[in-house]
């Protein structure tokens, strides 16, 4: 399985956490270990979206897929 599919699969596991609060995430691109995502729904403009991005998505993606360096919102 290539890294993009692994990331997409991992995001599918994490999405329910976001959807509980009316949000979602879309994978935009993977480049050199950096994962670029677009936050959607209630995540847009949410004051804790940066925390969700780093402590939620990035931490879990790095745990599941060690090749991930960081998660960046676009």
N, C-alpha and C positions, 0 to 999 in steps of 0.2 A: 504494500500500500504506500502511495507517495505521501509526502508530508501534508500537502493541501487536503487530501482526503482524510488523513488522520485528524487534522485540525477541525475540519468540518464535522467529523464524527464527534469529536470532543465537545465542540460548540453545541451540538444537538443534545448532549448530556447536560450542558450548563444552561441551556435556554429556559427550561422550566423555572429556574430561579428568577430570571428576568421577567418572564411572562406573569409570574405571580403579582408583580407590581405594575403590569401593563407595558413592559418594555420588551425589547428584542435586540438581537445583534446580527449583523450581516458581515460575512467574510468578504473583504474587498480584494486583498492581495497578500501573498506571502513572498517576502524578499529577504534573502540573506539572514534567515532566522527571525526576522521581524514580521509580526502578524498585524496587518492593517485591517481594522474593522470599522463599521459604521453602526453607531448606536441608533436605535429606532424607538418609536413610540414614546412612552413616558420617560425613557432614559434621556431623551433630548432635553437639554436644559435642566435636568435634575441636579440639584446641588451636590449630591453624593455620587454622581456618575464617574468621577475620576477615581474614587475609592472602589467602586464596582469594577472599573476597568482594571486597576492594578491588583487589588486584593482579591477580587473575585475571578475575573477571567484570566489575567496573566498568571497569577499564582497557580491556578488549577491547570492551565495549559502547559506551563513549564513542568509541573509535576507529572502530567500524563505524557508529554512529548518533550524530552530533554533538549531537543534541537531548537526549541523556541527560546529566543532571547528576550523579546519584549512584545507587548501588545500596544498598539498605537491607534487612537481614534482619528478618523479622517472626516 
